[in-house]
Amino acid sequence: MKILIAGDLVPTKKNEERFESACLIDEFKEDFLNIWKKSDFRIFNLECALGESINKIDKNGPNLQASSKTIKGIKSLDPSLILLSNNHILDYRIEGLENTITLLEQHNIPYTGIIENSKQENKTYYIKKDGVKVGIYNLCENEFSLATSSSKGANSFYGVKNYLEIKRAKEECDYLIVIFHAGKEFYRYPSPDLQQNCRNFIDFGADVVITQHSHCIGTEEEYNNGKILYGQGNFIFDNGIEDEYWNTALLVEIDITNDQLMMNYIPIEKDNGLIKISNNQTIMQQFYKRKEQIKLDTFVNEQYKKFAKGFLNSYLGVINRITLIKRIKNKLSKRKYYLSKYKKEDLLAILNIIECEAHRELFIRGLKERIKDVSKIK
């Protein structure tokens, strides 16, 4: 059994017309097609709604939607399974999600990662070949697309609920793959919490854990007889960004033979709005260098500490509403203005709000209610 897993796919304005063609697959180079078509199962994440809705949600970040016609190009890729548990699938509310599901069903494309409500158990998707049964369990972090107690949406990370679902899923199959839409964008290493959560997935029964969403290639870890890939990069997502982070990625090839699971990485890169197999050897050299780095006891924590320090001024800028004058002051102070405005006591108060579950829940609810109130005023 050969399974090929790709990262995030979004038909964008730059290539949407090409996705509206049922012959999209013919535009790829032969080296990619040889790998893609020879796999038994092809899986990727659809990180946008499909449709023509104008009813988008209020959110921090872009609202992603591609035309209904792009289903033709998606279908031409002959997907065996599409992942929908991500932070964009509800960008155009239930209307966008329902239209996406309808199009997938009309074209006989299986999907997973959506639940009717937050109390429902996520249904693991199973594939079978030559007497081997493999489960695919899909979930995402807690961002804008989650199912609620009364509405459909993405299967989100709830900790124990997911662990128990993974445990039950493994009892039903020979191998279990968990695909987690999680991690910080453009960060190549796991955060301490992400690493612990992925290790927990392995402890509860997963054989492979793959994290998507970071839009860049990360690294891997071998843990307790399982494998974890932290960051796969994009599949086809041409939004005009021209850098190595965004435009290189990995295809994950999982080969199961003779009661053994083998995992192989195939580097890809953007090519004229689509992708091709990459011959850049430094991609995997740097990937395996990072693998050795995270084996060091303190590396993950120390690296994340540096990353967090670099982001702190930006976060404080969000909390302390940015005005033109403040932007100027921030620039003149070499981007340390917001850092200078907070005393230790202030930082401790913010840390407590974010870190403590009780404070965080209350803060999130208050923000949501205030957003509703402001929307009414408008």
Contacts in CASP RR format, 6 or more apart in sequence:
PFRMAT RR
TARGET T0000
AUTHOR 0000-0000-0000
METHOD contacts of the structure
MODEL  1
MKILIAGDLVPTKKNEERFESACLIDEFKEDFLNIWKKSDFRIFNLECAL
GESINKIDKNGPNLQASSKTIKGIKSLDPSLILLSNNHILDYRIEGLENT
ITLLEQHNIPYTGIIENSKQENKTYYIKKDGVKVGIYNLCENEFSLATSS
SKGANSFYGVKNYLEIKRAKEECDYLIVIFHAGKEFYRYPSPDLQQNCRN
FIDFGADVVITQHSHCIGTEEEYNNGKILYGQGNFIFDNGIEDEYWNTAL
LVEIDITNDQLMMNYIPIEKDNGLIKISNNQTIMQQFYKRKEQIKLDTFV
NEQYKKFAKGFLNSYLGVINRITLIKRIKNKLSKRKYYLSKYKKEDLLAI
LNIIECEAHRELFIRGLKERIKDVSKIK
1 40 0 8 1.000
1 41 0 8 1.000
1 127 0 8 1.000
1 129 0 8 1.000
1 130 0 8 1.000
1 132 0 8 1.000
1 134 0 8 1.000
1 255 0 8 1.000
1 256 0 8 1.000
1 257 0 8 1.000
2 38 0 8 1.000
2 39 0 8 1.000
2 40 0 8 1.000
2 41 0 8 1.000
2 253 0 8 1.000
2 254 0 8 1.000
2 255 0 8 1.000
2 256 0 8 1.000
3 39 0 8 1.000
3 40 0 8 1.000
3 41 0 8 1.000
3 43 0 8 1.000
3 127 0 8 1.000
3 134 0 8 1.000
3 177 0 8 1.000
3 253 0 8 1.000
3 254 0 8 1.000
3 255 0 8 1.000
3 256 0 8 1.000
4 35 0 8 1.000
4 36 0 8 1.000
4 39 0 8 1.000
4 41 0 8 1.000
4 42 0 8 1.000
4 43 0 8 1.000
4 251 0 8 1.000
4 252 0 8 1.000
4 253 0 8 1.000
4 254 0 8 1.000
5 43 0 8 1.000
5 44 0 8 1.000
5 177 0 8 1.000
5 179 0 8 1.000
5 210 0 8 1.000
5 232 0 8 1.000
5 251 0 8 1.000
5 252 0 8 1.000
5 253 0 8 1.000
5 254 0 8 1.000
6 42 0 8 1.000
6 43 0 8 1.000
6 44 0 8 1.000
6 45 0 8 1.000
6 232 0 8 1.000
6 235 0 8 1.000
6 249 0 8 1.000
6 251 0 8 1.000
6 252 0 8 1.000
7 44 0 8 1.000
7 45 0 8 1.000
7 212 0 8 1.000
7 232 0 8 1.000
7 233 0 8 1.000
7 234 0 8 1.000
7 235 0 8 1.000
7 249 0 8 1.000
8 44 0 8 1.000
8 45 0 8 1.000
8 47 0 8 1.000
8 86 0 8 1.000
8 212 0 8 1.000
8 213 0 8 1.000
8 215 0 8 1.000
8 233 0 8 1.000
8 234 0 8 1.000
8 235 0 8 1.000
8 237 0 8 1.000
9 44 0 8 1.000
9 45 0 8 1.000
9 46 0 8 1.000
9 47 0 8 1.000
9 74 0 8 1.000
9 234 0 8 1.000
9 235 0 8 1.000
9 236 0 8 1.000
9 237 0 8 1.000
10 46 0 8 1.000
10 47 0 8 1.000
10 48 0 8 1.000
10 64 0 8 1.000
10 66 0 8 1.000
10 88 0 8 1.000
10 236 0 8 1.000
10 237 0 8 1.000
10 239 0 8 1.000
11 19 0 8 1.000
11 48 0 8 1.000
11 66 0 8 1.000
11 67 0 8 1.000
11 70 0 8 1.000
11 73 0 8 1.000
11 74 0 8 1.000
11 236 0 8 1.000
12 66 0 8 1.000
12 237 0 8 1.000
12 238 0 8 1.000
12 239 0 8 1.000
12 240 0 8 1.000
14 238 0 8 1.000
14 239 0 8 1.000
14 240 0 8 1.000
14 273 0 8 1.000
15 236 0 8 1.000
15 238 0 8 1.000
15 273 0 8 1.000
15 274 0 8 1.000
16 66 0 8 1.000
16 67 0 8 1.000
16 70 0 8 1.000
18 24 0 8 1.000
18 27 0 8 1.000
18 73 0 8 1.000
18 273 0 8 1.000
18 274 0 8 1.000
19 66 0 8 1.000
19 69 0 8 1.000
19 70 0 8 1.000
19 72 0 8 1.000
19 73 0 8 1.000
19 74 0 8 1.000
20 67 0 8 1.000
20 69 0 8 1.000
20 70 0 8 1.000
20 72 0 8 1.000
20 73 0 8 1.000
21 72 0 8 1.000
21 73 0 8 1.000
21 76 0 8 1.000
22 72 0 8 1.000
22 73 0 8 1.000
22 75 0 8 1.000
22 76 0 8 1.000
23 76 0 8 1.000
24 72 0 8 1.000
24 73 0 8 1.000
24 76 0 8 1.000
24 77 0 8 1.000
25 33 0 8 1.000
25 73 0 8 1.000
25 76 0 8 1.000
25 77 0 8 1.000
25 78 0 8 1.000
26 76 0 8 1.000
27 274 0 8 1.000
28 36 0 8 1.000
28 274 0 8 1.000
28 275 0 8 1.000
28 276 0 8 1.000
29 271 0 8 1.000
29 276 0 8 1.000
29 277 0 8 1.000
31 276 0 8 1.000
31 277 0 8 1.000
32 268 0 8 1.000
32 275 0 8 1.000
32 276 0 8 1.000
32 277 0 8 1.000
35 251 0 8 1.000
35 253 0 8 1.000
35 266 0 8 1.000
35 277 0 8 1.000
36 42 0 8 1.000
36 77 0 8 1.000
37 78 0 8 1.000
39 253 0 8 1.000
40 80 0 8 1.000
40 129 0 8 1.000
41 80 0 8 1.000
41 81 0 8 1.000
41 127 0 8 1.000
41 129 0 8 1.000
42 77 0 8 1.000
42 78 0 8 1.000
42 79 0 8 1.000
42 80 0 8 1.000
42 81 0 8 1.000
43 79 0 8 1.000
43 80 0 8 1.000
43 81 0 8 1.000
43 82 0 8 1.000
43 83 0 8 1.000
43 136 0 8 1.000
43 179 0 8 1.000
44 77 0 8 1.000
44 79 0 8 1.000
44 82 0 8 1.000
44 83 0 8 1.000
44 235 0 8 1.000
45 82 0 8 1.000
45 83 0 8 1.000
45 84 0 8 1.000
45 86 0 8 1.000
45 179 0 8 1.000
45 181 0 8 1.000
45 212 0 8 1.000
45 235 0 8 1.000
46 74 0 8 1.000
46 82 0 8 1.000
46 83 0 8 1.000
46 84 0 8 1.000
46 86 0 8 1.000
46 89 0 8 1.000
46 100 0 8 1.000
46 111 0 8 1.000
47 64 0 8 1.000
47 86 0 8 1.000
47 87 0 8 1.000
47 88 0 8 1.000
47 89 0 8 1.000
47 237 0 8 1.000
48 64 0 8 1.000
48 65 0 8 1.000
48 66 0 8 1.000
48 88 0 8 1.000
48 89 0 8 1.000
48 91 0 8 1.000
49 64 0 8 1.000
49 65 0 8 1.000
49 66 0 8 1.000
49 88 0 8 1.000
49 89 0 8 1.000
49 90 0 8 1.000
49 91 0 8 1.000
49 92 0 8 1.000
49 96 0 8 1.000
49 97 0 8 1.000
49 99 0 8 1.000
49 100 0 8 1.000
50 65 0 8 1.000
50 66 0 8 1.000
50 67 0 8 1.000
50 68 0 8 1.000
50 70 0 8 1.000
50 71 0 8 1.000
50 96 0 8 1.000
50 99 0 8 1.000
50 100 0 8 1.000
50 103 0 8 1.000
51 65 0 8 1.000
51 66 0 8 1.000
51 67 0 8 1.000
51 68 0 8 1.000
51 92 0 8 1.000
51 96 0 8 1.000
51 99 0 8 1.000
51 100 0 8 1.000
51 103 0 8 1.000
52 67 0 8 1.000
52 68 0 8 1.000
53 65 0 8 1.000
53 92 0 8 1.000
53 93 0 8 1.000
53 95 0 8 1.000
53 96 0 8 1.000
53 99 0 8 1.000
55 92 0 8 1.000
55 93 0 8 1.000
55 95 0 8 1.000
56 63 0 8 1.000
56 65 0 8 1.000
56 91 0 8 1.000
56 92 0 8 1.000
56 93 0 8 1.000
57 63 0 8 1.000
57 90 0 8 1.000
57 91 0 8 1.000
57 92 0 8 1.000
57 93 0 8 1.000
57 144 0 8 1.000
58 371 0 8 1.000
58 375 0 8 1.000
59 91 0 8 1.000
59 144 0 8 1.000
63 88 0 8 1.000
63 91 0 8 1.000
63 92 0 8 1.000
64 88 0 8 1.000
64 91 0 8 1.000
65 91 0 8 1.000
65 92 0 8 1.000
65 96 0 8 1.000
68 99 0 8 1.000
68 103 0 8 1.000
71 103 0 8 1.000
71 104 0 8 1.000
71 106 0 8 1.000
71 107 0 8 1.000
74 82 0 8 1.000
74 107 0 8 1.000
74 109 0 8 1.000
75 107 0 8 1.000
75 109 0 8 1.000
79 109 0 8 1.000
79 110 0 8 1.000
80 110 0 8 1.000
80 127 0 8 1.000
81 110 0 8 1.000
81 111 0 8 1.000
81 112 0 8 1.000
81 125 0 8 1.000
81 127 0 8 1.000
81 136 0 8 1.000
82 104 0 8 1.000
82 109 0 8 1.000
82 110 0 8 1.000
82 111 0 8 1.000
82 112 0 8 1.000
83 111 0 8 1.000
83 112 0 8 1.000
83 113 0 8 1.000
83 136 0 8 1.000
83 138 0 8 1.000
83 179 0 8 1.000
83 181 0 8 1.000
83 212 0 8 1.000
84 97 0 8 1.000
84 100 0 8 1.000
84 101 0 8 1.000
84 111 0 8 1.000
84 112 0 8 1.000
84 113 0 8 1.000
84 114 0 8 1.000
84 138 0 8 1.000
84 154 0 8 1.000
85 112 0 8 1.000
85 113 0 8 1.000
85 114 0 8 1.000
85 138 0 8 1.000
85 139 0 8 1.000
85 140 0 8 1.000
85 145 0 8 1.000
85 154 0 8 1.000
85 155 0 8 1.000
85 156 0 8 1.000
85 181 0 8 1.000
86 140 0 8 1.000
86 145 0 8 1.000
86 154 0 8 1.000
86 181 0 8 1.000
86 212 0 8 1.000
86 213 0 8 1.000
87 140 0 8 1.000
87 141 0 8 1.000
87 143 0 8 1.000
87 144 0 8 1.000
87 145 0 8 1.000
87 154 0 8 1.000
87 181 0 8 1.000
87 213 0 8 1.000
88 144 0 8 1.000
88 145 0 8 1.000
89 97 0 8 1.000
89 100 0 8 1.000
89 114 0 8 1.000
89 145 0 8 1.000
89 153 0 8 1.000
89 154 0 8 1.000
90 96 0 8 1.000
90 97 0 8 1.000
90 144 0 8 1.000
90 145 0 8 1.000
90 146 0 8 1.000
90 153 0 8 1.000
90 154 0 8 1.000
91 144 0 8 1.000
91 145 0 8 1.000
94 151 0 8 1.000
94 152 0 8 1.000
97 114 0 8 1.000
97 152 0 8 1.000
97 153 0 8 1.000
101 111 0 8 1.000
101 114 0 8 1.000
104 110 0 8 1.000
104 111 0 8 1.000
110 125 0 8 1.000
112 123 0 8 1.000
112 124 0 8 1.000
112 125 0 8 1.000
112 136 0 8 1.000
112 138 0 8 1.000
113 122 0 8 1.000
113 138 0 8 1.000
113 139 0 8 1.000
113 154 0 8 1.000
113 155 0 8 1.000
114 147 0 8 1.000
114 152 0 8 1.000
114 153 0 8 1.000
114 154 0 8 1.000
114 155 0 8 1.000
115 121 0 8 1.000
115 122 0 8 1.000
115 123 0 8 1.000
115 147 0 8 1.000
115 152 0 8 1.000
115 153 0 8 1.000
115 154 0 8 1.000
115 155 0 8 1.000
116 147 0 8 1.000
116 152 0 8 1.000
117 147 0 8 1.000
117 148 0 8 1.000
117 149 0 8 1.000
117 150 0 8 1.000
117 151 0 8 1.000
117 152 0 8 1.000
118 146 0 8 1.000
118 147 0 8 1.000
118 148 0 8 1.000
118 149 0 8 1.000
118 156 0 8 1.000
118 158 0 8 1.000
119 149 0 8 1.000
120 147 0 8 1.000
121 165 0 8 1.000
122 137 0 8 1.000
122 138 0 8 1.000
122 139 0 8 1.000
122 155 0 8 1.000
122 162 0 8 1.000
122 165 0 8 1.000
124 135 0 8 1.000
124 136 0 8 1.000
124 137 0 8 1.000
124 165 0 8 1.000
124 169 0 8 1.000
124 172 0 8 1.000
124 173 0 8 1.000
124 176 0 8 1.000
125 135 0 8 1.000
125 136 0 8 1.000
125 137 0 8 1.000
125 138 0 8 1.000
126 133 0 8 1.000
126 134 0 8 1.000
126 135 0 8 1.000
126 136 0 8 1.000
126 172 0 8 1.000
126 173 0 8 1.000
127 133 0 8 1.000
127 134 0 8 1.000
127 135 0 8 1.000
127 136 0 8 1.000
128 134 0 8 1.000
132 174 0 8 1.000
132 175 0 8 1.000
132 256 0 8 1.000
133 172 0 8 1.000
133 173 0 8 1.000
133 174 0 8 1.000
133 175 0 8 1.000
134 173 0 8 1.000
134 174 0 8 1.000
134 175 0 8 1.000
134 176 0 8 1.000
134 177 0 8 1.000
134 256 0 8 1.000
135 169 0 8 1.000
135 172 0 8 1.000
135 173 0 8 1.000
135 175 0 8 1.000
135 176 0 8 1.000
135 177 0 8 1.000
136 177 0 8 1.000
136 179 0 8 1.000
137 165 0 8 1.000
137 166 0 8 1.000
137 169 0 8 1.000
137 176 0 8 1.000
137 177 0 8 1.000
137 178 0 8 1.000
137 179 0 8 1.000
137 206 0 8 1.000
138 155 0 8 1.000
138 178 0 8 1.000
138 179 0 8 1.000
138 181 0 8 1.000
139 154 0 8 1.000
139 155 0 8 1.000
139 156 0 8 1.000
139 157 0 8 1.000
139 162 0 8 1.000
139 178 0 8 1.000
139 179 0 8 1.000
139 180 0 8 1.000
139 181 0 8 1.000
140 146 0 8 1.000
140 154 0 8 1.000
140 155 0 8 1.000
140 156 0 8 1.000
140 157 0 8 1.000
140 180 0 8 1.000
140 181 0 8 1.000
140 182 0 8 1.000
140 213 0 8 1.000
141 156 0 8 1.000
141 157 0 8 1.000
141 180 0 8 1.000
141 181 0 8 1.000
141 182 0 8 1.000
141 183 0 8 1.000
141 213 0 8 1.000
142 156 0 8 1.000
142 157 0 8 1.000
145 153 0 8 1.000
145 154 0 8 1.000
146 153 0 8 1.000
146 154 0 8 1.000
146 156 0 8 1.000
147 153 0 8 1.000
147 154 0 8 1.000
147 155 0 8 1.000
147 156 0 8 1.000
154 181 0 8 1.000
157 180 0 8 1.000
157 182 0 8 1.000
157 197 0 8 1.000
159 197 0 8 1.000
159 200 0 8 1.000
162 201 0 8 1.000
163 200 0 8 1.000
163 201 0 8 1.000
163 204 0 8 1.000
164 204 0 8 1.000
166 176 0 8 1.000
166 178 0 8 1.000
166 201 0 8 1.000
166 204 0 8 1.000
166 205 0 8 1.000
166 206 0 8 1.000
167 204 0 8 1.000
167 205 0 8 1.000
169 176 0 8 1.000
170 176 0 8 1.000
170 204 0 8 1.000
170 205 0 8 1.000
170 206 0 8 1.000
174 256 0 8 1.000
175 207 0 8 1.000
175 208 0 8 1.000
175 256 0 8 1.000
175 261 0 8 1.000
176 205 0 8 1.000
176 206 0 8 1.000
176 207 0 8 1.000
176 208 0 8 1.000
177 206 0 8 1.000
177 207 0 8 1.000
177 208 0 8 1.000
177 209 0 8 1.000
177 210 0 8 1.000
177 254 0 8 1.000
178 198 0 8 1.000
178 201 0 8 1.000
178 206 0 8 1.000
178 208 0 8 1.000
178 209 0 8 1.000
178 210 0 8 1.000
179 209 0 8 1.000
179 210 0 8 1.000
179 211 0 8 1.000
179 212 0 8 1.000
180 197 0 8 1.000
180 198 0 8 1.000
180 201 0 8 1.000
180 209 0 8 1.000
180 210 0 8 1.000
180 211 0 8 1.000
180 212 0 8 1.000
181 211 0 8 1.000
181 212 0 8 1.000
181 213 0 8 1.000
182 194 0 8 1.000
182 197 0 8 1.000
182 211 0 8 1.000
182 212 0 8 1.000
182 213 0 8 1.000
183 190 0 8 1.000
183 191 0 8 1.000
183 194 0 8 1.000
183 211 0 8 1.000
183 213 0 8 1.000
183 214 0 8 1.000
183 230 0 8 1.000
183 231 0 8 1.000
184 191 0 8 1.000
184 214 0 8 1.000
184 307 0 8 1.000
185 213 0 8 1.000
185 214 0 8 1.000
185 215 0 8 1.000
185 216 0 8 1.000
186 214 0 8 1.000
186 215 0 8 1.000
186 216 0 8 1.000
186 245 0 8 1.000
187 214 0 8 1.000
187 216 0 8 1.000
187 307 0 8 1.000
188 214 0 8 1.000
188 216 0 8 1.000
188 217 0 8 1.000
188 218 0 8 1.000
188 219 0 8 1.000
188 230 0 8 1.000
188 231 0 8 1.000
188 290 0 8 1.000
189 218 0 8 1.000
189 219 0 8 1.000
189 230 0 8 1.000
189 290 0 8 1.000
189 293 0 8 1.000
189 294 0 8 1.000
189 300 0 8 1.000
189 303 0 8 1.000
189 304 0 8 1.000
189 307 0 8 1.000
190 198 0 8 1.000
190 211 0 8 1.000
190 219 0 8 1.000
190 221 0 8 1.000
190 228 0 8 1.000
190 230 0 8 1.000
190 294 0 8 1.000
190 300 0 8 1.000
191 300 0 8 1.000
191 304 0 8 1.000
192 300 0 8 1.000
192 301 0 8 1.000
192 304 0 8 1.000
194 211 0 8 1.000
194 230 0 8 1.000
195 221 0 8 1.000
195 228 0 8 1.000
195 230 0 8 1.000
195 294 0 8 1.000
195 300 0 8 1.000
198 209 0 8 1.000
198 211 0 8 1.000
198 221 0 8 1.000
198 223 0 8 1.000
198 228 0 8 1.000
198 230 0 8 1.000
199 223 0 8 1.000
199 224 0 8 1.000
199 228 0 8 1.000
201 209 0 8 1.000
202 209 0 8 1.000
202 223 0 8 1.000
202 224 0 8 1.000
202 225 0 8 1.000
202 226 0 8 1.000
202 228 0 8 1.000
203 224 0 8 1.000
206 226 0 8 1.000
207 225 0 8 1.000
207 226 0 8 1.000
207 227 0 8 1.000
207 261 0 8 1.000
208 226 0 8 1.000
208 227 0 8 1.000
208 228 0 8 1.000
208 229 0 8 1.000
208 254 0 8 1.000
208 261 0 8 1.000
208 263 0 8 1.000
209 226 0 8 1.000
209 227 0 8 1.000
209 228 0 8 1.000
209 229 0 8 1.000
210 228 0 8 1.000
210 229 0 8 1.000
210 231 0 8 1.000
210 232 0 8 1.000
210 252 0 8 1.000
211 228 0 8 1.000
211 229 0 8 1.000
211 230 0 8 1.000
211 231 0 8 1.000
211 232 0 8 1.000
212 231 0 8 1.000
212 232 0 8 1.000
212 233 0 8 1.000
213 231 0 8 1.000
214 230 0 8 1.000
214 231 0 8 1.000
214 232 0 8 1.000
214 233 0 8 1.000
215 233 0 8 1.000
215 234 0 8 1.000
215 237 0 8 1.000
215 245 0 8 1.000
215 246 0 8 1.000
216 231 0 8 1.000
216 233 0 8 1.000
216 245 0 8 1.000
216 246 0 8 1.000
216 248 0 8 1.000
216 249 0 8 1.000
217 231 0 8 1.000
217 232 0 8 1.000
217 233 0 8 1.000
217 248 0 8 1.000
217 249 0 8 1.000
217 250 0 8 1.000
217 267 0 8 1.000
217 283 0 8 1.000
217 287 0 8 1.000
218 229 0 8 1.000
218 230 0 8 1.000
218 231 0 8 1.000
218 232 0 8 1.000
218 233 0 8 1.000
218 287 0 8 1.000
218 290 0 8 1.000
219 229 0 8 1.000
219 230 0 8 1.000
219 231 0 8 1.000
219 287 0 8 1.000
219 290 0 8 1.000
219 291 0 8 1.000
219 293 0 8 1.000
219 294 0 8 1.000
220 227 0 8 1.000
220 228 0 8 1.000
220 229 0 8 1.000
220 230 0 8 1.000
220 287 0 8 1.000
220 291 0 8 1.000
221 227 0 8 1.000
221 228 0 8 1.000
221 230 0 8 1.000
221 291 0 8 1.000
221 294 0 8 1.000
222 228 0 8 1.000
227 263 0 8 1.000
229 250 0 8 1.000
229 252 0 8 1.000
232 249 0 8 1.000
232 250 0 8 1.000
232 252 0 8 1.000
233 248 0 8 1.000
233 249 0 8 1.000
233 250 0 8 1.000
234 246 0 8 1.000
234 247 0 8 1.000
234 249 0 8 1.000
235 249 0 8 1.000
235 268 0 8 1.000
235 275 0 8 1.000
236 273 0 8 1.000
236 274 0 8 1.000
236 275 0 8 1.000
237 246 0 8 1.000
238 270 0 8 1.000
238 273 0 8 1.000
238 274 0 8 1.000
239 246 0 8 1.000
241 247 0 8 1.000
246 270 0 8 1.000
247 269 0 8 1.000
247 270 0 8 1.000
248 267 0 8 1.000
248 268 0 8 1.000
248 269 0 8 1.000
248 270 0 8 1.000
248 278 0 8 1.000
248 280 0 8 1.000
248 283 0 8 1.000
249 267 0 8 1.000
249 268 0 8 1.000
249 269 0 8 1.000
249 275 0 8 1.000
250 265 0 8 1.000
250 266 0 8 1.000
250 267 0 8 1.000
250 268 0 8 1.000
250 287 0 8 1.000
251 265 0 8 1.000
251 266 0 8 1.000
251 267 0 8 1.000
251 268 0 8 1.000
252 263 0 8 1.000
252 264 0 8 1.000
252 265 0 8 1.000
252 266 0 8 1.000
253 263 0 8 1.000
253 264 0 8 1.000
253 265 0 8 1.000
253 266 0 8 1.000
254 261 0 8 1.000
254 262 0 8 1.000
254 263 0 8 1.000
254 264 0 8 1.000
255 261 0 8 1.000
255 262 0 8 1.000
255 263 0 8 1.000
255 264 0 8 1.000
256 262 0 8 1.000
265 284 0 8 1.000
265 287 0 8 1.000
266 277 0 8 1.000
267 277 0 8 1.000
267 278 0 8 1.000
267 280 0 8 1.000
267 283 0 8 1.000
267 284 0 8 1.000
268 275 0 8 1.000
268 276 0 8 1.000
268 277 0 8 1.000
268 278 0 8 1.000
269 275 0 8 1.000
269 276 0 8 1.000
269 278 0 8 1.000
269 280 0 8 1.000
293 299 0 8 1.000
293 303 0 8 1.000
294 300 0 8 1.000
312 339 0 8 1.000
313 330 0 8 1.000
313 335 0 8 1.000
313 336 0 8 1.000
313 337 0 8 1.000
313 338 0 8 1.000
313 339 0 8 1.000
316 338 0 8 1.000
316 339 0 8 1.000
316 341 0 8 1.000
316 342 0 8 1.000
317 326 0 8 1.000
317 330 0 8 1.000
317 338 0 8 1.000
319 350 0 8 1.000
320 326 0 8 1.000
320 338 0 8 1.000
320 341 0 8 1.000
322 330 0 8 1.000
326 337 0 8 1.000
326 338 0 8 1.000
329 337 0 8 1.000
330 336 0 8 1.000
330 337 0 8 1.000
330 338 0 8 1.000
333 340 0 8 1.000
342 350 0 8 1.000
352 359 0 8 1.000
353 359 0 8 1.000
353 360 0 8 1.000
353 363 0 8 1.000
354 360 0 8 1.000
354 363 0 8 1.000
END
